[in-house]
């Protein structure tokens, strides 16, 4: 048995042992109080022994309590640090999944969105809907080949959601329920699952067998057919960013970071 474990056992069992010893002395010992004497002299030798054992039990109990509180504090601080690391990793994954949507090339006329709620602005939606998903994006693949917009959107969404799932698996016991719930809803919402993660299928279905056919980003248009899933997506992004500790703009909206 190692020394720390032995010390812990002694601290755990010593207080009750001392208290039991005091009880035994109190029961079988001689009288502890002398009515004939005055002041402290009234306390007999047995009485002093009982007091000493009781004081010892109190001191050991206080040491054990302090030790337990210190261990609980250290454990809580460790859990908080792990939780903070999980939130930071989750926030990075969320932002990565949507980072091509904020590219400067798309927003030359209006400037990059600073918050996910900017994507709900009707004028921004109209501008985004004009983007040809089948055109070449400013991004390059690892072998320096051109990447089309729809491929980049899908690639970013896949990498981001994969990282989100991995983060949930690693930090699930440390993240608050609200964070897990928000991340799960974002992962499973229609716009993420059916639109972004299957962007290539969407484009292929609308090219009419012409690989270079223009395919506008019609699923972001401000109309009854697409409003619900599109708005739900950006509201979930907003909620997740707030829960994950993203910086805020002066009006309280979550602020995009480095992506």
Secondary structure, 3 states (H helix, E strand, C coil): CCHHHHHHHHHHHHHHHHHHHHHHHHHHCCCCECCCCCHHHHECHHHHHHHHHHHHHHHHHHHHHHHHHHHHHHHHHHHHHHHHHHHHHHHHHHHHHHHHHHCCCCCCCCCCCCCHHHHHCHHHHHHHHCCECCCEEEEECCCCCEEEHHHHHHHHHHHHHHHHHHHHHHHCCCCCHHHHHHHHHHHHCHHHHHHHCCHHHHHHHCCCCCCCCCCECHHHCCCCCCHHHHHHHHHHHHHHHHHCCCCECCCCCECCCCC
